Amino acid sequence: MPSPDIDTRIRELPVRAEIAEGTLILEVDIAGTEQQLWDAITDPEHLARWSPVVPDRPLTEVGPALSRENPDEDPVTADVLATAGQHALTHRWGEATMGWLIEEGRLDIQVSLPELEQAQYFAAGWQVCLAVLDAQLSGLDQPRIVGMEAMEHGWEELRARYAEQFGHPDGQTPTA
């Protein structure tokens, strides 16, 4: 059964977000052990439960990979650029580059974007997804929330908040 308070969890997830040197940086305190977090960011089966990045192979070794948010969509590049043990991963996600660092109960994520004004959209979307992951790692049976479904769970309010925080023009809300 899904958590009845996922919208509250999304809204209140302790995400620290900033833009530094042209990169979106997200830091979030999240449930789970280092091993659980590593599996959550590298294993396709785990990623398919919470993330829009669902690769065609584990993201544990450098090399080419493709990702689909949903099985019937065209793939985007998810090439693994670097790994360091089971605590750091850098991979492409389409035109963006995602860097993940796991430190005892915290994920640090660096997103290099082709256009920095996109940071408001990425920050809002990842906050929704990370709240789902946090719920799952806390033992709740919370389904994945990605794409347009995120609009029903406070995404627009998060996007507007991040747009203001980052000093970006208030962007357009996506439509299906």
Backbone as ProteinMPNN parsed JSONL, in Angstrom:
{"seq_chain_A": "MPSPDIDTRIRELPVRAEIAEGTLILEVDIAGTEQQLWDAITDPEHLARWSPVVPDRPLTEVGPALSRENPDEDPVTADVLATAGQHALTHRWGEATMGWLIEEGRLDIQVSLPELEQAQYFAAGWQVCLAVLDAQLSGLDQPRIVGMEAMEHGWEELRARYAEQFGHPDGQTPTA", "coords_chain_A": {"N_chain_A": [[0.846, -1.184, 0.0], [0.61, 2.228, -0.863], [2.355, 4.948, 0.688], [0.383, 7.099, 2.61], [1.143, 9.701, 2.937], [2.871, 10.713, 0.947], [3.038, 13.109, -0.486], [3.522, 14.988, 1.506], [5.966, 13.995, 2.428], [7.511, 14.403, 0.12], [7.44, 17.219, -0.082], [8.68, 17.925, 2.332], [11.157, 16.712, 2.36], [14.548, 16.75, 3.308], [16.265, 18.497, 1.378], [19.115, 20.092, 0.25], [19.864, 22.595, -1.919], [21.788, 24.099, -4.471], [23.404, 26.278, -6.825], [26.51, 26.027, -8.166], [29.391, 27.111, -9.717], [28.228, 26.704, -12.256], [26.875, 24.293, -11.985], [24.258, 22.235, -10.821], [23.767, 21.43, -7.524], [22.741, 19.018, -5.313], [22.005, 18.019, -2.066], [21.028, 15.485, 0.069], [19.622, 14.109, 2.951], [18.98, 10.799, 3.579], [17.13, 7.744, 3.952], [18.541, 4.48, 4.53], [21.294, 2.176, 4.055], [24.788, 2.467, 3.083], [25.263, 0.48, 1.149], [22.641, -0.112, 0.308], [21.974, 2.357, -0.833], [23.893, 2.512, -2.871], [23.117, 0.323, -4.487], [20.614, 1.317, -5.177], [21.215, 3.464, -6.891], [22.608, 2.313, -8.961], [21.668, -0.187, -9.891], [19.599, -1.505, -12.363], [17.028, -2.666, -11.812], [16.409, -1.683, -9.264], [16.529, 1.089, -9.786], [14.381, 1.344, -11.552], [12.274, 1.364, -9.827], [12.137, 3.852, -8.638], [13.382, 5.984, -10.003], [13.856, 8.271, -12.846], [15.914, 7.552, -14.467], [16.571, 4.716, -15.998], [18.584, 2.336, -16.689], [20.008, 0.187, -19.293], [21.732, -1.612, -18.298], [23.663, -2.517, -15.338], [24.988, 0.315, -13.609], [27.719, 0.188, -12.856], [30.233, -0.051, -13.917], [32.624, 1.595, -15.989], [31.641, 2.69, -19.197], [29.57, 2.361, -22.195], [26.028, 2.971, -21.987], [22.476, 2.837, -22.113], [19.456, 4.598, -21.374], [16.048, 4.502, -20.37], [13.147, 6.2, -19.459], [10.656, 5.068, -19.427], [9.71, 1.835, -20.65], [8.764, 1.9, -23.363], [9.77, 4.188, -24.512], [12.046, 6.269, -26.441], [15.552, 5.673, -26.158], [18.002, 7.373, -24.069], [21.352, 8.548, -23.741], [23.302, 7.042, -21.22], [25.874, 6.717, -20.433], [28.454, 5.441, -18.386], [30.85, 7.316, -16.827], [32.708, 7.41, -14.766], [33.593, 5.606, -11.788], [33.95, 5.092, -8.264], [34.868, 2.861, -6.106], [32.172, 1.697, -4.133], [30.8, 4.056, -3.767], [30.801, 6.327, -5.33], [29.72, 7.685, -8.395], [29.647, 8.628, -11.785], [27.742, 9.587, -14.504], [26.305, 9.965, -17.775], [23.203, 11.541, -18.606], [21.254, 11.74, -20.995], [21.714, 14.919, -22.258], [22.732, 15.909, -19.946], [25.064, 15.585, -17.194], [25.458, 13.411, -14.539], [26.545, 13.268, -11.252], [27.109, 11.225, -8.504], [27.464, 10.876, -5.035], [27.891, 8.925, -2.255], [27.514, 9.185, 1.141], [27.417, 8.006, 4.296], [24.219, 7.85, 4.923], [23.594, 10.017, 3.365], [23.089, 11.503, 0.21], [24.927, 13.082, -2.256], [24.471, 14.966, -5.05], [25.521, 15.976, -8.199], [24.661, 17.877, -10.915], [25.398, 18.535, -14.119], [24.254, 20.699, -16.432], [23.003, 21.337, -19.766], [21.798, 23.811, -20.107], [21.637, 26.172, -17.684], [19.301, 27.272, -16.665], [17.571, 25.188, -16.585], [17.836, 24.039, -14.152], [15.87, 24.424, -12.156], [13.816, 22.687, -12.93], [15.059, 20.156, -12.896], [15.861, 20.022, -10.177], [13.369, 20.048, -8.843], [12.152, 17.727, -9.934], [13.988, 15.692, -9.161], [13.749, 15.924, -6.407], [11.172, 14.921, -5.951], [11.532, 12.253, -6.851], [13.591, 11.366, -5.133], [12.314, 11.487, -2.675], [10.503, 9.414, -2.979], [12.325, 7.273, -3.12], [13.419, 7.497, -0.522], [11.138, 6.899, 1.006], [10.713, 4.233, 0.203], [13.107, 3.026, 1.104], [12.685, 3.331, 3.744], [10.951, 1.373, 4.286], [8.397, 1.544, 3.272], [5.769, 0.821, 0.94], [5.973, 2.376, -1.625], [5.003, 3.488, -4.738], [6.759, 4.295, -7.792], [7.199, 7.672, -8.904], [7.245, 9.512, -11.627], [7.878, 11.663, -14.48], [4.979, 13.15, -15.958], [3.256, 12.428, -13.924], [4.359, 13.389, -11.606], [3.431, 15.958, -11.372], [1.074, 15.795, -9.991], [1.866, 15.61, -7.427], [2.988, 17.809, -6.153], [5.065, 18.854, -7.669], [5.059, 21.225, -9.264], [4.942, 23.325, -7.389], [7.378, 22.934, -6.081], [9.122, 23.382, -8.256], [8.63, 26.117, -8.767], [9.519, 27.203, -6.365], [12.253, 26.516, -6.452], [12.979, 27.927, -8.764], [12.755, 30.558, -7.886], [14.616, 30.511, -5.753], [17.013, 30.019, -7.17], [17.128, 32.252, -8.692], [16.188, 32.27, -11.256], [14.319, 32.849, -14.274], [10.798, 32.46, -13.998], [9.847, 29.464, -15.081], [8.149, 27.662, -17.732], [5.441, 25.447, -17.135], [5.641, 22.04, -17.849], [3.791, 20.29, -20.391], [1.828, 17.435, -21.285]], "CA_chain_A": [[0.0, 0.0, 0.0], [1.42, 3.437, -0.893], [2.337, 5.81, 1.861], [-0.654, 8.115, 2.421], [1.672, 11.045, 3.073], [4.001, 10.916, 0.046], [3.135, 14.525, -0.851], [4.194, 15.642, 2.635], [7.365, 13.535, 2.4], [8.147, 15.109, -0.991], [7.555, 18.634, 0.276], [9.523, 18.127, 3.508], [12.44, 16.02, 2.25], [15.606, 17.728, 3.586], [17.162, 18.681, 0.239], [19.83, 21.359, 0.146], [20.121, 22.782, -3.35], [22.476, 25.334, -4.849], [24.115, 26.264, -8.096], [27.898, 26.434, -7.961], [30.228, 26.931, -10.903], [27.433, 26.217, -13.374], [26.404, 22.941, -11.718], [23.244, 22.064, -9.793], [24.22, 20.531, -6.46], [21.695, 18.605, -4.386], [22.423, 17.169, -0.959], [19.824, 15.02, 0.736], [19.707, 13.07, 3.971], [18.035, 9.804, 3.075], [17.165, 6.445, 4.627], [19.265, 3.413, 3.85], [22.721, 1.962, 4.243], [25.571, 2.793, 1.894], [25.03, -0.566, 0.153], [21.3, 0.09, -0.253], [22.015, 3.535, -1.704], [24.664, 2.149, -4.067], [22.229, -0.484, -5.329], [19.521, 2.173, -5.66], [21.647, 4.348, -7.98], [23.331, 1.592, -10.018], [20.999, -1.406, -10.342], [18.411, -1.153, -13.158], [15.772, -3.051, -11.163], [16.163, -0.707, -8.196], [16.261, 2.391, -10.412], [13.034, 1.304, -12.147], [11.274, 1.525, -8.762], [12.076, 5.211, -8.082], [14.129, 6.988, -10.765], [13.611, 8.371, -14.281], [17.058, 6.932, -15.127], [16.461, 3.262, -15.932], [19.552, 1.918, -17.698], [19.934, -1.157, -19.86], [22.716, -2.447, -17.601], [24.081, -1.878, -14.084], [25.88, 1.461, -13.793], [28.811, -0.082, -11.931], [31.51, -0.053, -14.624], [32.743, 2.596, -17.042], [31.311, 2.225, -20.533], [28.296, 2.818, -22.744], [24.747, 2.5, -21.452], [21.304, 3.597, -22.545], [18.437, 4.701, -20.332], [14.682, 4.843, -20.762], [12.292, 6.444, -18.295], [9.63, 4.035, -19.563], [10.196, 0.875, -21.638], [8.374, 2.171, -24.748], [10.325, 5.47, -24.948], [13.362, 6.253, -27.067], [16.599, 5.727, -25.138], [18.971, 8.46, -24.003], [22.666, 8.105, -23.297], [23.541, 6.96, -19.776], [27.23, 6.193, -20.341], [29.164, 5.606, -17.121], [32.117, 8.0, -17.062], [33.642, 7.087, -13.684], [33.095, 5.076, -10.524], [34.972, 4.989, -7.218], [34.341, 1.904, -5.136], [30.715, 1.662, -4.124], [30.307, 5.286, -3.161], [30.777, 7.456, -6.261], [29.339, 7.324, -9.76], [29.373, 9.722, -12.711], [27.207, 9.071, -15.769], [25.503, 10.89, -18.582], [21.759, 11.326, -18.68], [20.968, 12.601, -22.137], [22.691, 16.002, -22.38], [23.226, 16.239, -18.603], [25.977, 14.652, -16.537], [25.046, 13.196, -13.145], [27.548, 12.743, -10.34], [26.499, 10.757, -7.257], [28.394, 10.534, -3.975], [27.19, 8.371, -1.093], [28.216, 9.332, 2.419], [26.577, 7.616, 5.411], [22.892, 8.433, 5.06], [23.429, 11.226, 2.559], [23.446, 11.495, -1.201], [25.292, 14.347, -2.876], [24.26, 14.809, -6.487], [25.92, 17.124, -9.002], [24.074, 17.759, -12.242], [25.868, 19.506, -15.098], [23.156, 20.846, -17.385], [23.341, 22.122, -20.954], [21.285, 25.165, -19.864], [21.495, 26.277, -16.242], [17.917, 27.59, -16.319], [16.87, 23.919, -16.391], [18.082, 23.56, -12.788], [14.617, 24.403, -11.398], [13.064, 21.49, -13.316], [15.792, 19.002, -12.398], [15.797, 19.996, -8.715], [12.011, 19.643, -8.449], [11.951, 16.329, -10.31], [14.784, 14.805, -8.313], [13.205, 15.92, -5.047], [10.056, 13.966, -5.963], [12.065, 10.892, -6.962], [14.344, 11.024, -3.929], [11.348, 11.238, -1.6], [10.01, 8.054, -3.218], [13.393, 6.377, -2.682], [13.476, 7.565, 0.933], [9.981, 6.142, 1.512], [10.966, 2.809, -0.025], [14.176, 2.567, 1.984], [12.127, 3.354, 5.105], [10.087, 0.207, 4.41], [7.054, 1.781, 2.743], [5.507, 0.323, -0.408], [5.653, 3.583, -2.369], [5.282, 3.36, -6.166], [7.568, 5.294, -8.498], [6.498, 8.854, -9.411], [8.106, 10.192, -12.595], [7.185, 12.277, -15.61], [3.824, 14.016, -15.706], [2.61, 12.05, -12.664], [4.923, 14.221, -10.531], [2.617, 17.176, -11.278], [0.016, 15.532, -9.017], [2.48, 15.423, -6.112], [3.662, 19.021, -5.689], [6.215, 19.221, -8.494], [5.002, 22.617, -9.714], [5.305, 24.187, -6.263], [8.824, 22.791, -5.914], [9.78, 24.058, -9.374], [8.527, 27.561, -8.55], [10.397, 27.532, -5.236], [13.636, 26.46, -6.921], [13.187, 29.038, -9.708], [12.99, 31.749, -7.071], [15.87, 30.318, -5.026], [18.138, 30.101, -8.085], [17.083, 33.516, -9.406], [15.898, 32.003, -12.67], [12.964, 33.231, -14.679], [9.788, 31.46, -13.706], [9.72, 28.69, -16.309], [6.858, 27.111, -18.147], [5.101, 24.115, -16.666], [5.537, 21.129, -18.988], [2.496, 19.667, -20.698], [2.021, 16.105, -21.904]], "C_chain_A": [[0.89, 1.244, 0.0], [1.295, 4.222, 0.407], [1.298, 6.909, 1.647], [-0.094, 9.536, 2.452], [2.842, 11.321, 2.138], [4.132, 12.389, -0.333], [3.823, 15.32, 0.26], [5.672, 15.267, 2.649], [8.122, 14.253, 1.289], [8.433, 16.552, -0.593], [8.588, 18.86, 1.372], [10.865, 17.398, 3.454], [13.565, 17.043, 2.428], [16.635, 17.819, 2.461], [17.793, 20.067, 0.335], [20.241, 21.495, -1.313], [20.817, 24.113, -3.572], [23.043, 25.165, -6.245], [25.508, 26.808, -7.81], [28.695, 26.111, -9.216], [29.462, 26.27, -12.046], [26.879, 24.815, -13.208], [25.336, 22.984, -10.631], [23.764, 21.047, -8.792], [23.052, 20.29, -5.521], [22.325, 17.732, -3.312], [21.165, 16.779, -0.213], [20.165, 13.944, 1.754], [18.61, 12.071, 3.652], [18.207, 8.496, 3.84], [18.053, 5.481, 3.837], [20.741, 3.367, 4.188], [23.463, 2.382, 2.982], [25.342, 1.759, 0.796], [23.652, -0.409, -0.495], [21.287, 1.289, -1.21], [22.793, 3.242, -2.985], [23.798, 1.321, -5.022], [21.136, 0.383, -5.944], [19.939, 3.051, -6.826], [22.337, 3.621, -9.129], [22.576, 0.415, -10.621], [19.725, -1.061, -11.111], [17.083, -1.516, -12.495], [15.414, -2.09, -10.029], [15.779, 0.65, -8.786], [14.85, 2.445, -10.988], [11.935, 1.489, -11.109], [11.138, 2.971, -8.295], [12.6, 6.312, -9.01], [13.664, 7.094, -12.222], [14.762, 7.779, -15.096], [16.938, 5.426, -14.925], [17.347, 2.701, -17.053], [19.364, 0.483, -18.163], [20.956, -2.112, -19.246], [23.052, -1.782, -16.269], [25.085, -0.759, -14.362], [27.091, 1.344, -12.862], [30.186, -0.068, -12.596], [31.468, 0.963, -15.751], [32.408, 1.965, -18.389], [29.938, 2.685, -20.962], [27.098, 2.188, -22.049], [23.666, 3.383, -22.052], [20.278, 3.564, -21.434], [17.099, 5.053, -20.964], [13.908, 5.115, -19.477], [11.19, 5.398, -18.252], [10.033, 3.128, -20.719], [9.88, 1.217, -23.094], [8.942, 3.487, -25.292], [11.671, 5.277, -25.63], [14.426, 6.367, -25.979], [17.394, 7.031, -25.2], [20.27, 7.871, -23.476], [22.75, 8.116, -21.774], [24.946, 6.42, -19.516], [27.842, 6.466, -18.974], [30.541, 6.176, -17.438], [33.158, 7.661, -16.007], [32.891, 6.459, -12.517], [34.265, 5.082, -9.54], [34.394, 4.101, -6.135], [32.842, 1.796, -5.266], [30.18, 2.909, -3.44], [30.291, 6.48, -4.112], [30.548, 6.955, -7.681], [29.125, 8.613, -10.553], [28.902, 9.109, -14.022], [26.471, 10.173, -16.512], [24.031, 10.56, -18.365], [21.277, 12.262, -19.769], [22.08, 13.635, -22.254], [23.274, 16.421, -21.031], [24.265, 15.201, -18.174], [25.613, 14.619, -15.064], [26.222, 12.622, -12.36], [26.877, 12.414, -9.012], [27.605, 10.418, -6.271], [27.58, 10.102, -2.764], [28.075, 8.55, 0.13], [27.207, 9.07, 3.529], [25.252, 8.371, 5.551], [22.675, 9.709, 4.262], [23.841, 10.944, 1.125], [23.797, 12.917, -1.603], [25.214, 14.112, -4.378], [24.686, 16.099, -7.169], [25.406, 16.896, -10.412], [24.61, 18.894, -13.11], [24.853, 19.54, -16.22], [23.597, 21.628, -18.613], [22.879, 23.577, -20.825], [20.972, 25.264, -18.376], [20.076, 26.622, -15.8], [17.072, 26.337, -16.124], [16.983, 23.415, -14.953], [16.795, 23.475, -11.978], [13.811, 23.14, -11.689], [13.731, 20.234, -12.75], [15.68, 18.901, -10.884], [14.424, 19.533, -8.239], [11.777, 18.165, -8.752], [12.728, 15.368, -9.431], [14.285, 14.809, -6.887], [12.032, 14.948, -4.945], [10.601, 12.536, -5.949], [12.802, 10.458, -5.699], [13.431, 10.791, -2.732], [10.742, 9.841, -1.747], [11.059, 7.046, -2.754], [13.485, 6.343, -1.16], [12.323, 6.768, 1.559], [10.222, 4.637, 1.363], [12.025, 2.266, 0.924], [13.768, 2.627, 3.453], [11.134, 2.218, 5.311], [8.678, 0.392, 3.897], [6.945, 1.27, 1.311], [5.038, 1.499, -1.265], [5.991, 3.385, -3.847], [6.112, 4.542, -6.692], [6.673, 6.44, -8.969], [7.468, 9.587, -10.324], [7.245, 10.831, -13.674], [6.023, 13.149, -15.167], [3.101, 13.664, -14.404], [3.122, 12.903, -11.499], [4.121, 15.505, -10.336], [1.531, 17.021, -10.211], [0.548, 15.456, -7.58], [3.342, 16.612, -5.692], [4.852, 19.47, -6.508], [6.204, 20.701, -8.859], [5.394, 23.585, -8.599], [6.801, 24.12, -5.995], [9.566, 23.54, -7.012], [9.776, 25.567, -9.168], [9.446, 28.008, -7.409], [11.862, 27.534, -5.668], [13.932, 27.584, -7.919], [13.5, 30.316, -8.943], [14.334, 31.65, -6.347], [17.079, 30.527, -5.929], [18.184, 31.426, -8.843], [16.867, 33.349, -10.896], [14.514, 32.523, -13.015], [11.994, 32.097, -14.362], [9.466, 30.726, -15.007], [8.31, 28.209, -16.57], [6.663, 25.73, -17.529], [4.964, 23.212, -17.879], [4.103, 20.61, -19.174], [2.772, 18.355, -21.424], [1.972, 16.201, -23.403]], "O_chain_A": [[1.835, 1.315, 0.786], [0.287, 4.165, 1.11], [1.32, 7.583, 0.617], [-0.774, 10.476, 2.041], [3.731, 12.094, 2.494], [5.253, 12.874, -0.487], [4.614, 16.222, -0.017], [6.531, 16.124, 2.857], [9.262, 14.672, 1.493], [9.553, 17.038, -0.757], [9.297, 19.866, 1.356], [11.635, 17.463, 4.413], [13.552, 18.09, 1.78], [17.739, 17.285, 2.575], [17.102, 21.075, 0.482], [20.891, 20.61, -1.869], [20.483, 25.12, -2.947], [23.146, 24.055, -6.769], [25.663, 27.908, -7.279], [28.674, 24.984, -9.71], [29.985, 25.384, -12.721], [26.453, 24.202, -14.187], [25.49, 23.688, -9.633], [24.154, 19.939, -9.162], [22.45, 21.23, -5.001], [23.088, 16.815, -3.615], [20.331, 17.628, 0.103], [20.896, 12.998, 1.462], [17.45, 12.445, 3.476], [19.298, 8.183, 4.317], [18.277, 5.653, 2.639], [21.352, 4.371, 4.555], [22.85, 2.625, 1.942], [25.238, 2.124, -0.374], [23.516, -0.556, -1.709], [20.661, 1.236, -2.269], [22.395, 3.676, -4.066], [23.756, 1.592, -6.222], [20.775, 0.199, -7.107], [19.108, 3.362, -7.68], [22.626, 4.229, -10.16], [22.831, 0.056, -11.771], [18.85, -0.387, -10.566], [16.115, -0.763, -12.6], [14.249, -1.729, -9.86], [14.821, 1.28, -8.34], [14.194, 3.484, -10.918], [10.785, 1.744, -11.467], [10.158, 3.313, -7.634], [12.275, 7.481, -8.8], [13.141, 6.128, -12.777], [14.603, 7.528, -16.291], [17.171, 4.916, -13.829], [16.925, 2.604, -18.206], [18.673, -0.317, -17.533], [21.033, -3.28, -19.629], [22.757, -0.601, -16.084], [25.929, -0.881, -15.25], [27.438, 2.298, -12.165], [31.202, -0.073, -11.902], [30.433, 1.173, -16.384], [32.834, 0.849, -18.686], [29.22, 3.324, -20.193], [27.142, 1.046, -21.59], [23.914, 4.523, -22.444], [20.23, 2.62, -20.646], [17.022, 5.791, -21.946], [14.002, 4.35, -18.517], [10.832, 4.9, -17.185], [10.641, 3.599, -21.68], [10.654, 0.859, -23.983], [8.629, 3.866, -26.421], [12.348, 4.268, -25.432], [14.231, 7.075, -24.991], [17.452, 7.697, -26.234], [20.273, 6.816, -22.84], [22.326, 9.07, -21.122], [25.186, 5.751, -18.511], [27.762, 7.582, -18.461], [31.301, 5.598, -18.215], [34.352, 7.625, -16.301], [31.715, 6.741, -12.288], [35.428, 5.077, -9.944], [33.545, 4.523, -5.35], [32.301, 1.803, -6.372], [29.242, 2.847, -2.645], [29.812, 7.55, -3.735], [31.106, 5.942, -8.104], [28.507, 9.561, -10.068], [29.558, 8.233, -14.585], [26.072, 11.181, -15.93], [23.673, 9.444, -17.989], [20.935, 13.417, -19.515], [23.255, 13.278, -22.339], [24.217, 17.211, -20.988], [24.331, 14.098, -18.716], [25.476, 15.659, -14.42], [26.816, 11.618, -12.753], [26.154, 13.244, -8.46], [28.576, 9.749, -6.627], [26.692, 10.822, -2.307], [29.23, 8.125, 0.15], [26.249, 9.826, 3.688], [25.183, 9.403, 6.218], [21.681, 10.407, 4.463], [24.816, 10.238, 0.868], [23.046, 13.85, -1.319], [25.816, 13.177, -4.906], [24.269, 17.187, -6.771], [25.674, 15.864, -11.028], [24.315, 20.065, -12.869], [24.616, 18.53, -16.883], [24.47, 22.491, -18.516], [23.51, 24.476, -21.381], [20.135, 24.52, -17.866], [19.685, 26.3, -14.678], [15.979, 26.408, -15.562], [16.297, 22.464, -14.576], [16.634, 22.547, -11.185], [13.189, 22.583, -10.785], [13.063, 19.36, -12.197], [15.431, 17.819, -10.354], [14.329, 18.711, -7.327], [11.256, 17.434, -7.909], [12.195, 14.344, -9.001], [14.385, 13.789, -6.206], [11.912, 14.228, -3.954], [10.182, 11.713, -5.136], [12.657, 9.322, -5.248], [13.748, 9.978, -1.864], [10.496, 9.163, -0.75], [10.729, 6.076, -2.072], [13.617, 5.269, -0.573], [12.525, 6.046, 2.535], [9.966, 3.866, 2.288], [11.868, 1.181, 1.483], [14.43, 2.04, 4.308], [10.537, 2.101, 6.382], [7.839, -0.494, 4.06], [7.922, 1.288, 0.562], [3.856, 1.607, -1.592], [7.15, 3.138, -4.18], [6.144, 5.622, -6.102], [5.534, 6.219, -9.381], [8.412, 10.217, -9.847], [6.045, 10.574, -13.768], [6.083, 13.805, -14.127], [2.406, 14.508, -13.838], [2.405, 13.116, -10.521], [4.132, 16.08, -9.248], [1.117, 18.005, -9.599], [-0.218, 15.262, -6.636], [4.315, 16.444, -4.958], [5.58, 20.372, -6.095], [7.238, 21.364, -8.771], [6.104, 24.559, -8.847], [7.425, 25.143, -5.711], [10.531, 24.253, -6.735], [10.796, 26.226, -9.37], [10.073, 29.064, -7.484], [12.623, 28.43, -5.304], [15.034, 28.133, -7.912], [14.405, 31.065, -9.312], [15.102, 32.612, -6.334], [18.063, 31.14, -5.515], [19.151, 31.704, -9.552], [17.304, 34.174, -11.699], [13.643, 32.623, -12.151], [12.345, 30.92, -14.452], [8.881, 31.303, -15.923], [7.413, 28.337, -15.736], [7.607, 24.948, -17.418], [4.264, 23.553, -18.833], [3.328, 20.514, -18.222], [3.799, 18.187, -22.081], [2.114, 15.19, -24.092]]}, "name": "protein", "num_of_chains": 1, "seq": "MPSPDIDTRIRELPVRAEIAEGTLILEVDIAGTEQQLWDAITDPEHLARWSPVVPDRPLTEVGPALSRENPDEDPVTADVLATAGQHALTHRWGEATMGWLIEEGRLDIQVSLPELEQAQYFAAGWQVCLAVLDAQLSGLDQPRIVGMEAMEHGWEELRARYAEQFGHPDGQTPTA"}
